[in-house]
Amino acid sequence: MHLSVYASLHCLVTFSFLGTGLAGWINPDNYGVVNKFILYKCSSQSGALETLLLQIFSGLNNAIEAIDSMGLNPTPVYNAFFGGVDPVVVKGVLERIIAGAKIPFNGKLQNPTIACVNNQDSSWAFQSAECARIPNTQAFINLRQPNYIFLCSHFPSLPTAPAEKDCAKLNQARSRLSYSAIGGGTQFTVLLHELVHMYLGQPSLPAEVYDVNPVMSLPPSQSAINPENYAFFVGNILAGCTDFPRFGRGRRLFSDSTDLDSTTHGKAVDSVVDQSSIISDLDPDPFASVALPSSTTTMKSNPSATTASTPFNPSFASQKN
């Protein structure tokens, strides 16, 4: 079923402002729309971001196919990042990202928005400061305005997507992985990580885990709410990685003297901001009352595509450590 949903939803949309009541005060150069996602002030990156989002949607679809096909026996890649987690939980998060449903915020359903931070633009003072607060921050999401993902100026310098050469290597004892560039090392996985924050449906793990071996060691109740688990899972499927370690009891990785410590390598990082100040220097969501796609939308695929716009509230109660 998800194949038909994917085919109908994953379309590149060129938005026409005529007839919407928005023309005259919105600068259309500041906005683009891909599926249900708004690109805000990303004019110089819009083409690359459109391609990236469509690649992410395709990767999510492939991951859903992998989940559907594994039956009662988890595949090595699923066991590595979601061992013990009900596949329905993981699949639900991936499907919500594909659907691009509006995000509940300020008593309304707001369109999911990806904004590109321009350090030279004085209106981006807060966002520029946040991008600079932690070295090498590539992106962040503000919990006070959860329908926005902000991409920092370093983001375009990352490789676009995971490839087979990025697959981590097993150590000699097949007990742990070497450093993996798949997690925070590509635009694909960094943006997917933030999208998981947006569509997880509940707070993420308070102290997020990023490095591959600690990520794999998380218990089910934590791996289900750690965004990097989703980034590694989908990224490893996209890259075609096949080697994963053995696990002992309680999701503990076996260890020996040949282990390579992933924490000694640099990586791209993200930031989750929870500050008392609402972002006030952004335009209000210009599409908050506009159905996307609408009669004024030019579709490059199925023109009858629709997306649910209701809040979500997944239950993880059935997951036990």
N, C-alpha and C positions, 0 to 999 in steps of 0.2 A: 504493500500500500504506500509505503513512503516513497517509492519510485515515482508514482504519479503525482504525489504531493510535491516532490522535488521538481519535477518537470513543469508543474503549473506555477510554482512560486519563484523559481530561480530565474528571474528575467531581469534584464537591464532596462531601467525605466528612465526616460527623459521627461522631466516634468515641465508642463506648460503652465505658466502663471496666469494666462488670460482666462477670464471667466471664473477665477477662484475668489476674487475679492482681495487678493493679496498683492496684485500688481500695483505698482506705484509707490510702495514703501519697502518692498523687498528687492535687494540687489540680486538678481538671479545668478550672478557670477559667484556668489558666496555659497550657493547650494547646489547639490546634486542628489540624486536618489538612486540607490541600487537595491532592488527588491523593496523592502520596507525601511531600509536604513538611509538616513539623511547624512550626506557628507557636507560638513559646515566649514567654510573658509579653507577648503583644500584644493583650490583651483589648480595650483601647479602640480598637485599629486593626484588629482581626481581620476585620471585614466588608470594609473597604476593601482589605486585603491579599488576601483571598480573591478579590475582584473583579480586583485587579491581576494576581495570578498567572494567573488564567484568561485575562486579556487577553494576558499574555505568551505563554502556550501557544498562543493563537490566532495571535498575531503570528509565532511560530516556525513554525507550520504553514504560514502564508502564505509565509514566506521559503523553506521547503522546496519548496513548490509552484513558486515562482519559479525555484529552482535546477533542479528537474526539467524545467521547460518551456523552459529556455534552450538546450538541445542543445549543439552545439559552439561556438556563438557567445555569449560572455558578454554579459549585459545591461550597460548603462551603470552601474547601481548595483553590480552584482557586480564589474565591472572597476575601479570606483573604490576599493573597499575590499578586494577579494581578487584583483586581477589577477594571473594566473600561478599561483594556488593551485588545486590539484585540488579540484573541488566536493565530492568524496566526503569530504574532510577537514572542510570547513565544515559540510556536512550532518550528519556524524557527531556533531559537538559539539552542534548544535541538537537532534538526536534524543535524545541522552543527557539533555539538560535536560528534554525532554518526558517521557521515561520516568521521571525522578526516581529512578534507581537508588540503592541505598545506597552510601555512601562508605567505602572502605577506611581504617581508622584504628585504631591500637592492636591490630592483629591481628584486628579484627572488621569487619563491614560495618555501618556506622552510618547511621541515617536522616538525610537532609538536613534541616537545621533553620534556620529564619529566626527570629532573636531580636530583640526590640525593647528597646533600652537605655533604662532609666529613670534619669535623673540623680539623682532623689530617693531612689532605692533604694540603700542602703549596700552591698548585695551586688553591685552593678554597678560597684564602684570602678575595677577595671581597665578595663572597657569604656568607662565614662564618661571616664576619662583619655585613652584612645585616641581617642575621638570628639573630644576637645578639643585633642589634640596638634597637629593640622593644622587651621587655620581652615576652616570650611565643609565638614568631612568629613560625608558623608551616610551612608556605610556602610563596613564593612570585613570582611575575612575573615582569620582567624588560621591561618597555615599549620601551627601545632602542633595545631590542632583543626579540620581542613579540612571537617568536615561542618556547621559553623556559619557563617552569615552574620549579622552584627550590623547592625541599622539604627539610626542615631543619631537624636537628637531633632529634628534639622533635616529629616530625610527627609520627613515628611508635608507640609512646607511647599512642596515642589516641585510643579510641575504634574504631573498624573497621567501623561499619555502624549503622545508627539509628535503634532502636527497639521500640516496643510499650511502654516499660517502660520509654522511653525518651520523650513521648508525653507531651506537656505542659498542665497544668491544668487551667481550667477557674476559675476566682474568683467567689465569691458568686453572684455577680450581672450579671455574664456572659458578662462582658464588656471588660475584658482584660485577657491575659494569664500570668501565672507565668513564671519564667525562663524556657527556652527551651534548652535542651542539643543538640537539633538536628542541630542547625545552625553551629557554629564553634566547636562543641564538638566531631566530628567523622572524621576519615580519608575520608570517603565517601563525606561528605559535604564540607570539606576543599578543597579537590582536585576538586570537582565539581565547587566550587566557582572560583577557578583559571581557570578552563576550560571555564567558562562563560566569564571571562576577555578575554581569547584567541579568542573566537568565537562570541563575542557579535556583532561585525561588526561596532561598533562606540565606542567612549570613554564612559567609565562607569561614574556613578554619581561621581563628583569630591570629595565630602565629603561622602564617603560610609557610609551606615547605617548597623549595625550588629545586634542589639538587637531586639528581636521578635516583641515587641509592636511598636516601631518606624518603623520597617520594614513594618508592616501591615498598618501603618498610611500614608505611602508615597502616593502621587497622582500618577495616572497612568503613566504620562510622566516620573516620576522618578523611579517607581517600575520596569518599563521595562528595565532600564539600571543600576539597582543596583544588583550586582551578588548574594548577600545574599538572595534576594527574590527567585531566582531560586533554591538556595540550600535548603531553607526552604520548598518550594513547592514540590520539588522532594523527599526530605527527609521525609516530613510528609506523602506523599503517600506511600513511602517504609515502614514506620513504622506503617501504618494503623491508623493514628490519625484522629479523627472525630470531636473533640470539638473545635469550633472557635468562636470568640466573635461577638457581634453585632456592627454595624457601624452606626454612625450618618451621618449628611450631610458632604460632602467634605472629606470623608474617615477618619474622626476623630473618634477615639474610645471613647465610653462612659467611664466615670470614676466614681469612688466612693472611700470611705475610705478604702475599703478592697483590693485595688489594690496591687499587688506584683510587685516591681520594678525589672525588669530583669537586670538593669545595675549594681546591687549590687553583681552580681555573676561573678566569673571568667569565662573566655572563651578563646578558642584558637583564635589566630588572624593571619591575613595575612598581607602582605605588597605589595604595588604596587610602584615600583621604577621607577623614571624618572630622571636619572642622565645623565650628558653630556658624561661620559665615556662609550664607548661600551665595553661589556665584551670581553676581549682579551685573557683570559687565558683558554678559551675553545677551543677544537678542532673545525675547521670549520665543518659545517654540512656535514658529510661524505656521506649522502644519498641525497644531494640536486639535483643531476642529475640522481638519480636512481628511477625508477618507483616501488612503493611498492603496492601490491605484484608483483614480476617479475617472469621470467621463472626459477630463481634460488631460489624461495621461496617455502618452504614446508608449505602447509596449513593444518590445522586440521579441516577445514570445507570446505565450498564451494570454490573450486579452481578457479572459474570464477569471483570472487568478484572484483569489480572495484569501485573506488571512484573519484568523481569530484575533480579537483584540480584547480578550478578557484576562483579568489577573490570574496568576497561577499559584498554586499552593501545594507543591508535592509533599508527600509524606515519606520520611525516612525511618519511621518508627519500627519497621519490620527488620531493620538492619541491626545485627548484634555483633559485638566484638568477638 
